[in-house]
Amino acid sequence: MPATDERKVSTLELFFDLVFVFAFIQVTLGLANDVTWGGLGRGGLVFLLLWWAWGAYAWLTTVMESMRADLASSYSWRWPRCC
């Protein structure tokens, strides 16, 4: 089995995941209350926009975590720990 990079999930990431879950629930409730073709179109559009935003957020947090790790490793040899 190949080794995997394990990283801890921050509290902020979990909070925003819950925000997206709440938003998806609201879209689903809106679809349940407006069972028409127009309601399906509006709900589908909002669902796709939420899905895109969630995917972009997940990608950004992954990229920023790797950038933060690279930045920390590049500073470790420049700044001696004296205190």
C-alpha positions as CSV (number, residue, x, y, z in Angstrom):
1,M,0.0,0.0,0.0
2,P,1.5,3.4,-1.0
3,A,2.2,6.0,1.7
4,T,-0.3,8.8,1.8
5,D,0.2,12.4,2.9
6,E,-1.9,12.9,6.0
7,R,-3.0,16.3,7.0
8,K,-5.3,17.5,9.7
9,V,-8.5,19.4,8.8
10,S,-8.8,22.8,10.3
11,T,-11.8,24.0,12.2
12,L,-12.4,26.7,9.6
13,E,-12.5,24.1,6.9
14,L,-15.1,22.1,8.8
15,F,-17.1,25.2,9.5
16,F,-17.3,26.0,5.8
17,D,-18.2,22.4,4.9
18,L,-21.1,22.7,7.3
19,V,-22.1,26.0,5.6
20,F,-22.2,24.2,2.3
21,V,-24.2,21.3,3.7
22,F,-26.7,23.8,5.1
23,A,-26.9,25.5,1.7
24,F,-27.5,22.2,-0.1
25,I,-30.2,21.4,2.3
26,Q,-31.9,24.7,1.6
27,V,-31.7,24.1,-2.1
28,T,-33.3,20.7,-1.6
29,L,-36.1,22.2,0.5
30,G,-36.7,24.8,-2.1
31,L,-37.0,22.1,-4.8
32,A,-39.4,20.2,-2.6
33,N,-41.6,23.3,-2.1
34,D,-41.6,24.3,-5.8
35,V,-42.2,21.1,-7.9
36,T,-42.4,22.7,-11.3
37,W,-40.1,22.9,-14.3
38,G,-39.2,26.4,-13.3
39,G,-38.4,25.4,-9.8
40,L,-36.3,22.5,-11.1
41,G,-34.4,24.8,-13.3
42,R,-33.7,27.4,-10.6
43,G,-32.8,24.7,-8.1
44,G,-30.5,22.9,-10.5
45,L,-28.8,26.2,-11.3
46,V,-28.2,27.0,-7.7
47,F,-27.1,23.4,-7.0
48,L,-24.5,23.6,-9.8
49,L,-23.3,27.0,-8.6
50,L,-23.0,25.6,-5.0
51,W,-21.2,22.5,-6.3
52,W,-18.7,24.7,-8.2
53,A,-18.1,26.9,-5.2
54,W,-17.6,24.0,-2.9
55,G,-15.2,22.3,-5.4
56,A,-13.2,25.6,-5.8
57,Y,-13.0,26.0,-2.0
58,A,-11.8,22.4,-1.5
59,W,-9.2,22.9,-4.2
60,L,-8.1,26.3,-2.7
61,T,-7.6,24.9,0.8
62,T,-5.6,22.0,-0.6
63,V,-3.3,24.3,-2.7
64,M,-2.9,26.8,0.2
65,E,-1.9,24.0,2.6
66,S,0.8,22.8,0.2
67,M,2.0,26.4,-0.4
68,R,2.1,27.0,3.3
69,A,4.2,23.9,3.9
70,D,6.6,24.9,1.1
71,L,6.8,28.4,2.5
72,A,7.5,27.1,6.0
73,S,10.2,24.8,4.7
74,S,11.9,27.5,2.7
75,Y,12.0,29.8,5.7
76,S,13.3,27.2,8.1
77,W,16.9,27.5,6.7
78,R,16.8,31.3,6.6
79,W,15.6,32.2,10.0
80,P,17.6,30.6,12.8
81,R,15.6,29.8,16.0
82,C,17.4,31.6,18.7
83,C,14.7,32.0,21.2
